[in-house]
Amino acid sequence: MPRRANLDLFRCVLSDMTLRACLVLILVCTTPGFSAPRPMLVVLQPTGQVRNALPVLTPHREAAAVDRVLTHGFSGRLVRLYAMEQEYLGQATGVAPEPAYLLLSTRQGGFPQFGFYLDDQAKTSAGWVDLHRSSSLAGRFGAMDQIFPHELLHVILHSP
């Protein structure tokens, strides 16, 4: 086979492989099952506003450290259990699953709550946990990694 024919064959194969790779990439990026996974935990902060008797909350701007601690160990197990419970409820009721929500507020204690606005989006039946924002993350009695799973279990038990 002449050298020119080999080069043309190589270009054809490369072109076909490039096209296939682009199609796979498009499918992976646009298919819900392959898109970025939904977060299992969303850390929130209060806005100070109330709408329809529900607090208006917004994503916490420094959530990464809390997320790293509370999505591992025993807390992580409860967050995964909550995600499984949400998937089950979603299939049983048709309601979209929600992540576990944690509000870091100025209230002392830990409290399971239901219903809030996430910025402008009403989440009237979504459960969430309210913990004091200055609580230790881990390593101390009563730290977030101990209180959060306890309160999240209350949210699970009181879910519809």
C-alpha positions as CSV (number, residue, x, y, z in Angstrom):
1,M,0.0,0.0,0.0
2,P,1.5,3.4,-0.9
3,R,2.4,5.8,1.9
4,R,-0.3,8.2,0.7
5,A,-3.0,5.6,1.1
6,N,-1.8,4.8,4.7
7,L,-2.0,8.4,5.6
8,D,-5.5,8.8,4.2
9,L,-6.6,5.6,6.1
10,F,-5.1,7.0,9.3
11,R,-6.9,10.3,8.9
12,C,-10.2,8.5,8.3
13,V,-9.8,6.3,11.4
14,L,-8.7,9.3,13.5
15,S,-11.6,11.4,12.3
16,D,-14.0,8.5,13.1
17,M,-12.4,8.1,16.6
18,T,-12.6,11.9,17.2
19,L,-16.3,12.0,16.2
20,R,-17.1,9.0,18.5
21,A,-15.2,10.6,21.4
22,C,-17.1,13.9,20.9
23,L,-20.4,12.0,20.9
24,V,-19.5,10.1,24.1
25,L,-18.5,13.4,25.7
26,I,-21.7,15.1,24.7
27,L,-23.8,12.2,26.1
28,V,-21.8,12.1,29.3
29,C,-22.2,15.8,29.9
30,T,-25.9,16.0,29.0
31,T,-27.3,12.7,30.3
32,P,-28.7,13.2,33.9
33,G,-27.2,9.9,35.1
34,F,-23.7,11.0,34.0
35,S,-23.9,14.6,35.0
36,A,-22.3,15.9,38.2
37,P,-23.8,14.1,41.2
38,R,-26.2,16.0,43.4
39,P,-24.7,17.1,46.7
40,M,-25.7,14.9,49.6
41,L,-25.3,17.8,52.1
42,V,-26.0,21.5,51.6
43,V,-24.8,23.8,54.3
44,L,-26.9,27.0,54.7
45,Q,-26.8,30.3,56.4
46,P,-29.7,32.6,57.4
47,T,-30.5,35.7,55.5
48,G,-32.6,37.2,58.3
49,Q,-35.7,37.2,56.1
50,V,-38.9,35.4,56.5
51,R,-41.4,34.6,53.8
52,N,-44.8,32.9,54.4
53,A,-43.7,32.2,58.0
54,L,-40.7,30.3,56.7
55,P,-37.0,31.4,57.0
56,V,-35.2,32.4,53.9
57,L,-31.8,30.6,53.8
58,T,-28.9,30.8,51.3
59,P,-25.9,28.5,50.7
60,H,-23.1,29.1,53.2
61,R,-20.1,30.7,51.6
62,E,-17.6,28.6,53.6
63,A,-19.3,25.2,53.5
64,A,-16.4,23.1,52.2
65,A,-14.8,22.4,55.7
66,V,-18.2,21.4,57.2
67,D,-19.0,19.3,54.2
68,R,-15.6,17.5,54.4
69,V,-16.2,16.5,58.1
70,L,-19.9,15.7,58.0
71,T,-19.9,13.6,54.8
72,H,-17.4,11.1,56.4
73,G,-17.4,8.8,59.4
74,F,-20.7,8.2,61.2
75,S,-22.1,11.5,60.0
76,G,-21.4,10.5,56.5
77,R,-23.3,7.2,57.0
78,L,-26.4,9.1,58.2
79,V,-26.1,11.5,55.2
80,R,-26.0,8.5,52.9
81,L,-28.9,6.9,54.7
82,Y,-30.9,10.2,54.3
83,A,-30.0,10.2,50.6
84,M,-31.3,6.6,50.3
85,E,-34.5,7.5,52.2
86,Q,-35.0,10.4,49.9
87,E,-34.6,8.2,46.8
88,Y,-37.1,5.7,48.2
89,L,-39.6,8.5,49.0
90,G,-39.1,10.0,45.6
91,Q,-40.0,6.7,43.9
92,A,-42.9,6.1,46.3
93,T,-44.4,9.6,46.1
94,G,-43.0,11.2,42.9
95,V,-41.5,14.0,45.0
96,A,-37.9,15.0,43.9
97,P,-35.3,13.9,46.4
98,E,-33.7,16.6,48.6
99,P,-30.1,16.6,50.0
100,A,-29.6,16.9,53.7
101,Y,-29.7,20.5,54.7
102,L,-27.7,22.0,57.6
103,L,-28.3,25.6,58.7
104,L,-25.4,27.2,60.7
105,S,-27.2,29.8,62.8
106,T,-26.9,31.7,66.1
107,R,-29.4,29.4,67.9
108,Q,-28.0,27.3,70.7
109,G,-28.8,23.6,70.6
110,G,-29.6,21.4,67.7
111,F,-33.0,21.3,66.1
112,P,-34.7,19.4,63.3
113,Q,-36.9,21.7,61.3
114,F,-39.2,21.5,58.2
115,G,-39.8,24.1,55.5
116,F,-37.8,27.0,54.3
117,Y,-37.0,29.1,51.2
118,L,-33.7,28.5,49.5
119,D,-33.2,32.0,48.2
120,D,-36.4,32.3,46.1
121,Q,-37.2,28.5,45.9
122,A,-39.9,27.3,48.3
123,K,-38.9,24.0,50.0
124,T,-42.0,23.8,52.2
125,S,-41.7,20.2,53.3
126,A,-37.9,19.8,53.1
127,G,-36.3,18.8,56.4
128,W,-33.2,20.5,57.8
129,V,-31.0,20.7,60.9
130,D,-30.2,23.9,62.7
131,L,-26.9,23.9,64.6
132,H,-25.0,26.8,66.2
133,R,-22.4,28.2,63.8
134,S,-19.6,28.3,66.3
135,S,-19.9,24.7,67.3
136,S,-16.8,22.6,67.0
137,L,-16.7,20.5,63.9
138,A,-15.2,17.4,65.4
139,G,-13.0,16.0,68.2
140,R,-15.1,17.3,71.2
141,F,-18.1,16.1,73.1
142,G,-21.1,17.8,71.5
143,A,-19.3,18.6,68.2
144,M,-21.2,18.9,65.0
145,D,-20.1,15.4,63.9
146,Q,-22.0,14.1,66.9
147,I,-25.1,16.4,67.0
148,F,-25.8,16.6,63.3
149,P,-26.4,12.8,62.7
150,H,-28.6,12.7,65.8
151,E,-30.8,15.6,64.5
152,L,-30.7,14.3,60.9
153,L,-32.2,11.1,62.3
154,H,-35.1,13.1,63.7
155,V,-35.6,14.6,60.2
156,I,-35.6,11.1,58.7
157,L,-38.1,9.8,61.3
158,H,-40.5,12.7,60.8
159,S,-40.3,12.7,57.0
160,P,-43.7,12.0,55.3
